[in-house]
Amino acid sequence: MGIEYDYIIAGAGAAGLSLAWQMLHSPLKDKKVLIIDKDLKLQDDKTWCFWHSGEPPFQKLIHKRWSRVEVESAEGYITQSLQRYPYYALKSYDFEKKIIAAIKKNPSFHLLESPIQKLSSDPDSKKAYLHTPENILETSYIFQSCFDPFKIHKSNVRYPLRQHFLGWDIKINTSIFNSDVFTLMDFDHSFTGGVAFTYVLPWTSKTALLEYTIFSENIIAQEKYEEKLSAYLSNRYGLEPDDYQIERKEYGVIPMEDRPALPWYKPRIMNIGTQGGVTKPSTGYTFMRIQNQVKNIVEGLIEDNRPLIYSPSKFRFKAYDLWLLHIIYNSPKEATTIFKQLFQNNKMDEVFCFLNEDSILSEDLQIMSSVPYRPFLKAIWKSKKRLREIGRK
Ligand SMILES: Cc1cc2nc3c(=O)[nH]c(=O)nc-3n(C[C@H](O)[C@H](O)[C@H](O)COP(=O)(O)OP(=O)(O)OC[C@H]3O[C@@H](n4cnc5c(N)ncnc54)[C@H](O)[C@@H]3O)c2cc1C
């Protein structure tokens, strides 16, 4: 066959590069590893945010840290301090630049820019194969973030929700933003086709990234997000189009679905990142879960020469996610009320602890009892069969 590697990382996005970084900082650094992507140009196209207690990953690359958050609650805007879970933003450009440079410095790691046509494997010979237009590359394990495993496994999705958004990085001449406070969710009550809100990351008093975000099944036209952003800047800050320059745009669609995380694409080919189903279904946050997944993989390879399978959620958190998806899908208005009550009745550190799945059962119950219970009763009843299907996977 073709060229042989110990491991192949197919896809050099957040998951593939995080895995490469983790391997470079482990005893696997001397293995022969290929990292392949159809496009290795550095891209300033994603801002990854996450909350974290303790030392954050990629600490030196953190673009901004906030310890105060603003949300729209049932009684209007509230601002709270984040003592346990500060919020961090990291730019994809900085992340890719750092990790690609580190890969290039290591003689046993190789980068290849090429489309991947197909991934195949042979369980008998314990080999996996990556097909490019020029070559077939051979390895013991492929870690892939390129192909949708659900197309193979035909898993159905009951709540096909997506988080879709368009962001503007803007610059203004006067100081308007409070750069110490970011806005997590400022709801748009005029939007009826899903849960919609604006998310504001102020970098300085004169620069910010604003994203108009929707949780819904259907994507809207680009102009619609732009109209919403323009209206928000006018209503909230009194800024008209001549008052700001749009320096960069950021668009994204993230799955918020009730499908189980599938560890294997085919034998010896592991799914990682979004394709590995690690996204938290009810929030769309993925970045920190990717870090946990790649740590597991490296740990397993070191100890047992087999990647450890990462299960992103315990059963009870799968249930909470499923119930919330049911409510968002069937009644976005009720979902908005739930979010607002959640923010009104709990400290944001507690909310982040719960969403991080760090909470204990009594803390979960406290959170659940702080929001309207009727929509949940309906959701529990209506999604019980689906929970049985996905719960134990
Ligand atoms: C704009 C945006 C902002 C986001 N912000 C956040 C956030 O703030 N916090 C958070 O937790 N999550 C966020 N997410 C969700 C998630 O963290 C990101 O989508 C993350 O990039 C997922 O990493 P990944 O490696 O799974 O996929 P990707 O980063 O998309 O990487 C997949 C890679 O595979 C390559 N590829 C695909 N097909 C082929 C092929 N056939 N051949 C060769 N290469 C191929 C692509 O070029 C790409 O580089 C965001 C997502 C987007 C889109």
The ligand as an ORCA input file, in Angstrom:
! r2SCAN-3c Opt
* xyz 0 1
  C     -17.931     30.714     13.543
  C     -17.982     29.714     14.660
  C     -17.807     30.138     15.971
  C     -17.878     29.204     17.019
  N     -17.740     29.648     18.306
  C     -17.743     28.750     19.309
  C     -17.534     29.194     20.649
  O     -17.464     30.395     20.924
  N     -17.450     28.266     21.627
  C     -17.568     26.916     21.374
  O     -17.455     26.119     22.299
  N     -17.806     26.479     20.118
  C     -17.890     27.352     19.082
  N     -18.101     26.911     17.808
  C     -18.365     25.469     17.599
  C     -17.082     24.615     17.455
  O     -16.224     24.844     18.537
  C     -16.354     24.900     16.157
  O     -17.186     24.616     15.066
  C     -15.063     24.103     16.003
  O     -14.354     24.673     14.949
  C     -15.310     22.623     15.742
  O     -14.083     22.001     15.513
  P     -13.912     20.771     14.522
  O     -12.475     20.453     14.486
  O     -14.871     19.707     14.883
  O     -14.391     21.320     13.098
  P     -13.641     22.377     12.197
  O     -12.938     23.371     13.051
  O     -14.654     22.854     11.229
  O     -12.518     21.520     11.434
  C     -12.805     20.583     10.414
  C     -11.658     20.623      9.414
  O     -11.839     19.583      8.456
  C     -11.434     20.070      7.187
  N     -12.107     19.253      6.158
  C     -13.439     19.041      6.021
  N     -13.678     18.206      4.979
  C     -12.470     17.888      4.448
  C     -12.061     17.057      3.374
  N     -12.927     16.357      2.638
  N     -10.741     16.974      3.099
  C      -9.831     17.637      3.850
  N     -10.151     18.423      4.890
  C     -11.459     18.554      5.198
  C     -11.870     21.533      7.170
  O     -11.122     22.283      6.237
  C     -11.608     21.938      8.623
  O     -10.343     22.538      8.775
  C     -18.083     27.817     16.745
  C     -18.287     27.415     15.416
  C     -18.248     28.351     14.388
  C     -18.503     27.870     12.980
*
